[in-house]
Amino acid sequence: MKEFNINDMELTKYLFFTGKGGVGKTSLACSTAIGLADRGKKILLISTDPASNLQDVFNESLNGHGTEIKEVPGLTVVNLDPEQAAAEYRESVIAPYRGLLPVSVIQNMEEQLSGSCTVEIAAFNEFSDFITSAESARSMTILFLILLLLGILCVCYNFLLHGALL
């Protein structure tokens, strides 16, 4: 069997790592991100995992705006908060109707928007807004790595969509 060499890969702009919890999505995403950054690529590693441990992996306080990792030139890491994104999404949907509709209707709307699907949609919206913003697009033009958390998709991105996004 041929030994894996990242230099042998033809890369696309986005890399997605999927799988169930505990299969090594974060480890693979981080090692791939570091390996590519060490080879001169500009890498963006994004996590939407509410229990993200990227701050532990890189020993840095992370936020939703991007933190450059000093020890790995070219690597920027972002922790997006899916619960906060869901709360903001719910409020953006409901706010225009507060005071116009009966309280019972507003409560029903809040209940309808309280499920995991809303969290997943809001997390994906937050992620897509981040990678399509003009500032991000200018600063991270070479490669995005995504790591999905539970097994569906992966730019290095820890995603909440029952999948992992790298």
HUZI-V867686 format. One record per backbone hydrogen bond with DSSP energy under -0.5 kcal/mol. CO is the residue of the C=O (numbers start at 1). NH is the residue of the N-H. If there is no record, write none. Layout:
# HUZI-V867686
co->CO nh->NH
co->CO nh->NH
This chain:
# HUZI-V867686
co->5 nh->8
co->6 nh->9
co->9 nh->11
co->13 nh->144
co->17 nh->148
co->20 nh->23
co->24 nh->28
co->25 nh->29
co->26 nh->30
co->27 nh->31
co->28 nh->32
co->29 nh->33
co->30 nh->34
co->31 nh->35
co->32 nh->36
co->33 nh->37
co->34 nh->38
co->35 nh->39
co->36 nh->39
co->36 nh->41
co->37 nh->40
co->41 nh->43
co->42 nh->143
co->43 nh->76
co->44 nh->145
co->45 nh->78
co->46 nh->147
co->46 nh->158
co->47 nh->80
co->49 nh->52
co->53 nh->56
co->53 nh->57
co->54 nh->58
co->55 nh->59
co->55 nh->60
co->60 nh->62
co->63 nh->79
co->67 nh->77
co->68 nh->70
co->69 nh->72
co->72 nh->75
co->74 nh->43
co->74 nh->76
co->75 nh->69
co->76 nh->45
co->77 nh->67
co->78 nh->47
co->78 nh->80
co->80 nh->82
co->81 nh->85
co->82 nh->86
co->83 nh->87
co->84 nh->88
co->85 nh->89
co->86 nh->90
co->87 nh->91
co->88 nh->92
co->89 nh->93
co->90 nh->94
co->91 nh->95
co->94 nh->97
co->94 nh->98
co->95 nh->98
co->97 nh->100
co->97 nh->101
co->102 nh->105
co->102 nh->106
co->103 nh->107
co->104 nh->108
co->105 nh->109
co->106 nh->110
co->107 nh->111
co->108 nh->112
co->109 nh->113
co->111 nh->114
co->115 nh->118
co->115 nh->119
co->116 nh->120
co->117 nh->121
co->118 nh->122
co->119 nh->123
co->120 nh->124
co->121 nh->125
co->122 nh->126
co->123 nh->127
co->124 nh->128
co->125 nh->129
co->126 nh->130
co->127 nh->131
co->128 nh->132
co->129 nh->133
co->130 nh->133
co->133 nh->137
co->134 nh->138
co->135 nh->139
co->136 nh->140
co->143 nh->44
co->144 nh->15
co->145 nh->46
co->145 nh->156
co->146 nh->17
co->147 nh->166
co->149 nh->164
co->153 nh->148
co->155 nh->146
co->156 nh->46
co->157 nh->159
co->157 nh->165
co->158 nh->48
co->158 nh->49
co->159 nh->149
co->159 nh->150
co->160 nh->162
co->163 nh->150
co->164 nh->166
co->165 nh->154
co->165 nh->157
co->166 nh->146
co->166 nh->147
co->166 nh->156
